[in-house]
Amino acid sequence: MNVQVNELQVLEQNSNAIVEAFKTEGGAKALFDRIAEQARSVVPDLSTDKGRKAIASMARKVASTKTAFDAHGKELKEQYTVITNKIDADRKLFRDACDALRDEIRKPLTDWEEAREARIQAIKDRISVFDSGRVDAFSSSSLIKQVIGEVEAISIDESFEDFANEAAIKKDAALTSFKKSLEESLKREAEQAELERLRKEQLEREQRERDERIAKEAADKARLEAEAKALAEQRRVEREKQEAQEKAEREQREAAEREARLKAENEAALLREEQLKQQAIEREKQAEIDRQNAIEQERFRIEREQEAKEEADRKAEEARQKNQAHRKKICGEALQGLLDLGVDEAKAKDILQAINKGKVPHVSIIF
């Protein structure tokens, strides 16, 4: 490294200068700087052939030195590559063995975590039954009642574990939504039933009117036929009057009797017509009374259901407040326990909040 030359010398591949340059920090740059200093110290003389050859010679020496330096570096790299390959193989063996040991040691915890995740997912699947979107006001009341029965049959017990409170809240919310949908569905179905009843009444009324019209037409036809018959009889009587007085009197008496009979029949027909009209009026009055009774019964039913819903809401609110007071009491006792251990109040509250949020592994508050 400290070779001093007046003229630039070509360095061989394994020369001491090159070997030392690779061993020393910054040695390559120091060697280059010395070579560059010697090469640049030559003043180029392009006016003579000797001067030009000297410049070309200097450039070849620099190139030869570069080749020697690079070849020695390549040889060193090949030697180090064998060593680094063995090191890398040992590293891989050790890494793989440690990974396998890590997995072996952690397997019971991993199995426990996977079982816990499966159990939590199963609970969440059960809670999904409380989805309020299962039915709406356009669903049939029978379907809504079936869904309400299914939800009410689900008991929020210890099998829900830490999700019991969430399940209870979602169950209450779902039942409230389902019952509201049921109320709207029943109202819609009642309205549809009322429309159907009115439609049937209209059809029946139209049928009665047709029957009355046919009866009236039949009565008018009978009356006209009777009048025509009476007129023909009268003409016959007048025609035969000339034949014999006695026969005429007899015929007149018979005609009078026939007229009386026809009159009685006409009166009877009119009476029957009046009776039919009166019966129709009575049926219509009774139908109106039945409709008003049905409306009143429906109103009473809706009021009873509303009262039942309000009572259920009141009980749910009482349960929620009781649960909230219980949780507050438990948290207060836990806070006092931490304070008794010497934890300052702000830190104790942070600890309780972290436990409630599940941020402290294997630690929970039992409510």
Secondary structure, 3 states (H helix, E strand, C coil): CCCCCCCCCCCCCCCHHHHHHHHCCCHHHHHHHHHHHHHHCCCCCCCCHHHHHHHHHHHHHHHHHHHHHHHHHHHHHHHHHHHHHHHHHHHHHHHHHHHHHHHHHHHHHHHHHHHHHHHHHHHHHHHHHHCHHHCCCCCCHHHHHHHHHHHHCCCCCHHHHHHHHHHHHHHHHHHHHHHHHHHHHHHHHHHHHHHHHHHHHHHHHHHHHHHHHHHHHHHHHHHHHHHHHHHHHHHHHHHHHCCCHHHHHHHHHHHHHHHHHHHHHHHHHHHHHHHHHHHHHHHHHHHHHHHHHHHHHHHHHHHHHHHHHHHHHHHHHHHHHHHHHHHHHHHHHHHHHHHHCCCCHHHHHHHHHHHHCCCCCCCCCCC
